[in-house]
Amino acid sequence: MPIQTILVVDDSPTERLALTEVLTAQGYQVVTAENGEDAIAKSIDARPDLILMDVVMPGMNGYQATRKISRNDATSDIPVIICTTKGQETDRIWGMRQGATDYMVKPVNHAELLDRIRALG
């Protein structure tokens, strides 16, 4: 299934805007969320084809939100790419164990991100 709609989850307005601009320029529709709780709700309501998930956010972090999304029957088929400043190998392993499809360390290289999105679609 081709990826058309992407949910961008990040508590930084600057990061949400930057990713939104890159993705919309490539023809993707973008939905945004500011935290983990909002990400879970929007993953159910908007049914995006892909989620780009930050980890360090107030309240529910990105690992927790990824785990809930990947283990919910209604959203378990949505791939999640974690995009975070947490760059240790143990962070990457933990993210993948929560159900992430891929893991990228910020600052995210936009060309590489687009390549990974295309590879999923």
N, C-alpha and C positions, 0 to 999 in steps of 0.2 A: 504494500500500500504506500503510495507516495506521501511524503510529509508535506502538509499544507499549513497546518496550524501549530504554532509552537507556544508553549506556556513558559515565560521567562520569570523565574522566581529569584528575587534579590531584594534585600532591604535598602540597598543604595539606589536612590533615584538616578544618579549619574550612570551607574552600571546598567540599570534597566533601559534607560534611554539609548545608551551606546549599542547595546545588543538589539534593541528594537529597530534602530536605524539600519544596522547591518543586515538584519533579517528581512525587513520590509523592502530594502533595496534589491533583494534577491527574489522577491515575489511571495514571501511567506506572510501569512497572517499571524499577528502576535497578540497574545493575551498576557497580561502581567499580574504578578502577585507579589506582595511585600513581605510575606512571612510564610512559615510552614502551614499554619492553619488555613490561611487563604489559598495556598497551593493545593491542599487536599480538596477544599470546596470547589475550586475552579477546575481541578482535574476531573471531577464528577460532572459539573455543570457544562463546561465548555468542550469536554472530550477532545483535548488536543492530541495531535499525532506524535508529539515529542515534548518533553519537559527539560528545560535547562535549570538546574537547581543549585543555588548557593548553599553553603553549609552554615556559616556563621551569621545567625540572625537572632533577634530577640524572640523569646518564647520558644516555640518548637523549632529546633534546628533542622537543617536540610537532611541530615542522616535520618532523623526521626520521621520527617515527612516522606522521604523516599521509601522507608520501610513500610509506612502505612499505605502509600499509594501502590507499591509493588505487591502487597499482600491483600489488597482489597479486590474481590472478584470483578468489580465494576471498572477498575483502573489498572489491573495487573498487566494488561497488554501494552500499556503506554511506556515506551522506552524513556529512561531518565539519564541525562548526561549531567554529572555533578561538575560544576564550575566553581572552584574555590581557591582561596589563598592557602589552604592546608595542603602542603606539598610533600609531606613525609610518606614513605612507602606504606607505613601502617595506616595512615589516613585513607590512602587509595584502596587498600585491601578492605578496610572497614566499610568504605562507601560501596564497594562492589558487593560485599556481604549483605548490605541493606537492600539490594535489588537494583543498583544502578547498572546501566548498560555500558557506560563509559565514564571516564574521570579526566578532567582537565584542570590544570593549575593556572590561576590568574597571575599576571594578566594573560587572558586567553588570546591566542593568535587567531584573529578572525578568519583568515584563509583556511587554517587548519580546522577550525570549528565547522566552517561551511563544508569542507571535505568530509568530515565525520558525519555531518547531517545527511549529505548526499549518499554516503555509504549505507546509512540506515534505511533510506527511502528506496 
